[in-house]
Amino acid sequence: MKIIRTLDVTEAAFYDHLERELLQDVEASTGRRLEASSIQPGFRYIKRQKKGKGQTQITVDDYQRGKRYQITSKSPIDTVTVTYLTEGKGEKTEVSLVEDIASYTPEKQNRFVRWFSQAMLLGRMSDTVMAMEDAILKEDTKKAD
């Protein structure tokens, strides 16, 4: 599934946010404090679930700052690949979010359930991107103070 949104943030601020979020997740999951230069294709870490004994392997598949960021999360339940493609437009950034969920098989669903599932997924994806914009704008406000 794919959505495209234009955010009121620069491309640099968008990638700064992605890097910060990933590095914070790595530190929380592993205790290792890394630099943004560590974000390279093939980088991986294990994220343990707070409840239960499950774990998720996170792998950076591709990272080209200013163009593409792709990670894959593999858990015992599912494999999800998330890709952000960007195009800077001055003070704005056009973001394409593509999600591939291995267990999502719309061809096995009846039409009504398929439409409902797709609407829910697209809505969640849009909420994710817009929440990122809000977080970046809040970060920029804190920096300005």
C-alpha positions in Angstrom: 0.0 0.0 0.0 1.2 3.5 -0.8 0.3 7.0 0.2 1.9 10.4 -0.7 1.7 13.4 1.5 3.4 16.8 1.3 4.8 17.9 4.7 5.5 21.4 5.9 9.1 20.4 6.9 12.4 20.4 5.1 13.8 17.2 3.8 16.8 17.6 6.1 14.5 17.9 9.1 12.6 14.8 8.0 15.7 12.6 7.8 17.1 14.1 11.1 13.8 12.9 12.7 14.0 9.4 11.1 17.6 9.0 12.3 16.8 10.3 15.8 13.9 7.9 16.1 15.8 4.9 14.9 18.8 5.7 17.2 16.6 6.1 20.2 14.9 2.8 19.5 18.3 1.1 19.1 19.4 2.5 22.4 16.2 1.6 24.2 16.3 -2.0 22.8 20.0 -2.8 23.1 21.5 -0.2 25.4 24.0 0.8 22.6 24.3 4.5 21.8 25.2 4.9 18.2 25.7 7.8 15.8 23.7 8.5 12.6 26.7 7.2 10.5 25.8 3.7 11.8 22.6 3.7 9.8 23.7 1.8 6.8 22.1 -1.0 4.6 22.4 -4.2 6.5 22.4 -2.7 10.0 20.2 -4.7 12.3 19.2 -5.1 15.9 16.7 -7.0 18.0 13.8 -5.3 19.7 12.4 -7.3 22.6 8.7 -6.9 23.3 7.8 -5.4 26.7 5.0 -8.0 27.3 5.8 -11.6 26.6 8.9 -13.1 25.3 8.6 -12.1 21.6 11.2 -10.2 19.7 11.4 -8.4 16.4 14.5 -8.2 14.2 14.8 -4.7 12.6 17.0 -4.5 9.5 17.9 -1.3 7.6 17.5 -2.5 4.0 18.4 0.8 2.3 19.3 4.3 3.5 20.1 7.1 1.1 19.6 10.4 3.1 17.4 12.7 1.1 16.0 9.9 -1.1 15.1 6.7 0.5 14.8 5.0 3.9 13.7 1.3 4.1 13.5 -1.0 7.1 12.1 -4.5 7.5 10.7 -5.8 10.8 10.5 -9.5 11.2 8.6 -11.0 14.2 7.2 -14.4 14.8 3.8 -13.1 13.7 4.6 -11.1 10.5 7.2 -9.4 8.3 6.6 -5.7 7.5 8.7 -3.6 5.1 8.3 0.2 5.4 9.8 2.5 2.8 9.9 6.3 2.8 10.7 8.0 -0.5 11.2 11.7 -0.5 11.5 14.7 -2.8 12.4 18.1 -1.4 10.3 21.0 -2.4 12.1 23.9 -0.7 10.6 24.2 2.8 8.3 21.3 2.1 8.9 17.6 1.5 6.8 15.2 -0.6 6.9 11.9 1.3 5.8 8.6 -0.2 5.2 5.9 2.4 5.0 2.3 1.1 4.2 -0.6 3.4 4.4 -4.2 2.5 2.9 -6.5 5.1 3.6 -10.2 4.3 0.4 -11.5 5.9 -1.8 -9.0 4.1 -3.6 -10.9 1.4 -6.5 -8.9 0.0 -7.2 -11.3 -2.8 -8.4 -13.8 -0.2 -10.9 -11.3 1.2 -14.4 -10.5 0.0 -14.8 -7.1 -1.6 -16.4 -5.4 1.5 -13.7 -6.7 3.9 -10.9 -5.8 1.4 -12.2 -2.2 1.1 -12.5 -1.8 4.8 -9.0 -3.3 5.4 -7.5 -1.0 2.8 -9.2 2.1 4.2 -8.0 1.2 7.7 -4.4 0.6 6.5 -4.3 3.8 4.5 -5.8 5.8 7.3 -3.2 4.5 9.7 -0.4 5.2 7.3 -1.6 8.8 6.8 -1.8 9.2 10.5 1.8 8.0 10.9 3.2 10.5 8.4 1.2 13.4 9.8 2.3 12.5 13.3 5.9 12.6 12.1 5.3 16.1 10.7 3.8 17.2 14.1 6.8 15.8 16.0 9.3 17.5 13.6 7.5 20.8 14.0 7.6 20.5 17.8 11.3 19.6 17.7 12.0 22.7 15.6 10.0 24.8 18.1 12.0 23.5 21.0 15.3 24.3 19.1 14.1 27.9 18.4 13.4 28.5 22.2 
